[in-house]
Amino acid sequence: MSEKRDVELFLVDILLTIEKIKIFTKEFSDVNTLLHDELHWDATIRQFEIMGEAFNNLLKEEKFKAASPYYFRKIVNFRNVISHAYFGIAHEEVWDIIHNKLNTLHDDLEAVIKKNFNISEAIDSEALKHPSFSAYFNELKEQYSAR
């Protein structure tokens, strides 16, 4: 039986998934090109699944739920669609989220974190698990240490 994960770890998970999605999709000019690159498409979809699962866990925590925009629940619903109806994924919807909603999500999550949580220890913990993202974790540490 595993221990319950700290809220702060889920928050860092989501920040990392956003960063990975941006990295995995930055070279693509349209959804069809991304879709036909199975490695990047699958990696991107996996990050959305992780993000949705993290939000699902976070929304069970009253402190997070109370401070969060309502649409965070839609991310869990989106995760359920892509996890359980893979062949029914609306590719254009994925593209729209990446290019028109991901930055807003990041900004809204950042506001919730800065107002309600200290994620410094979680950043340190997760940085050890993702050495190839050390520069990103250093940026996060700098950004969130001012809290």
N, C-alpha and C positions, 0 to 999 in steps of 0.2 A: 504494500500500500504506500503510495507516495504522499508526501506532505503537501499541504496547501501552499501554493505559490504566493509570494508577496504581490500586492497590487502594483508596487513600483516596478517590478520585473515585467509585468504585462505592459505597462506604459512604455518601457524601453523596447520591448518586443515590437510594439506598434511603430514607434519611431524608426526602428531598424527596417521593418517591412516597407515603410514608405520610401526610405532611402534606397533599398534594394530594387523596388519597383522602378524608381527613377533611373537607376543605373541600368537595369535590364532592358528598359524601353527607350533610352535616349537616342539610340542610333536609328530608330524606325520613324519613317515619315507618314505611315498610314497603318491602319489596322490589318490590312491584308498581308503586308510585308511582315509584320510581327507574327501574325497567325501562321504564316508559312515557315517561320523559324521556330521549329518545335522546342528547341532548348530554351529560348528566351520566353516563348509563350507559356510553356509549362512552368518555368521558374516564376514568372509573373503571377500566374494563377495560384501557385502554391503560396506566394506571399499574401495574396488576398485571403486565402484560407486561414493562414496563421493570424492575420490581422483580425478577421472575423471571430476566430476562436478566442483571441485575447480580449476583444471587446465583449464577447459573451460572458467571459469570466469577470471582467471589470464591472459590467452592469449589474452584477449580483451584489456588488459592494455599495452600500447606501451612500457613502461619501462621494464616490465617483459618480454614481447615478444622479445624485442631486445636483452636481456641478456640471453635468454634461448636456450638450445640445440634444434635442430629441432625435435627430437624424442618426446619431451613433447606433441606435437600434437597427436602423436600415442596413448597416454594415454587416451585422450578424445575419440578417435575412439574406443579404447578397451572398455571404459565405455559404449559407445553407443551399442556395441555388447552385452555386458552382461546385460544391462538394457532392451533391446528390443528383444533379442533373447535368453532368459534365457536357454531354453532347447537345444540351439545350442552352448553353451559354450564349447570350447575345453579345457577339464580338464587338459590335459598335458601342454597346453599353460599357464594356470594359475599357475601350479606347476613350470614351467620354469621361469616365471616372479618372483615368490616368491624366488626361490633359485638361480637364475642367473642374475637377473636384478634389484631387489629391492635395493640392496646395492649401485649399481652404480647410480640409480635414486636418492637415498638419498644424495650421495656425490655430484652429479651434482646440485641438488637443494640447498644444503648447500653452494656451491660455489656461486651460483646466489644470495642467501640471503646475505651472508657475504660481497659481493662486492657492493650490490645495495640497501639493505633494513635494517631497524632497526625494529626487531620484538619483542623487549622487552615488550612493552605495550600489544601487542597481546597475548604474552605468559601469562602475568598476567591475562588478561581478560578470556582467554580460560581455564586457570587453575581453575578458580572459577566454571566453568561448568562441570569439570571432576575431582572431588576430589579423585577418586580412582587412578588417574594417577599423583598424586601430586609429587611423587619421579621423575617421568619422566619430568614433567614441571620444577622441580628444576634443573635437569640436563640441560635442554634446556636453562633455564635462565642463568645458569653459562656459558654455551658454547657460547651463543650469546651476553652476556653482555660485552665480551671482544672487541666487535666491536667498 
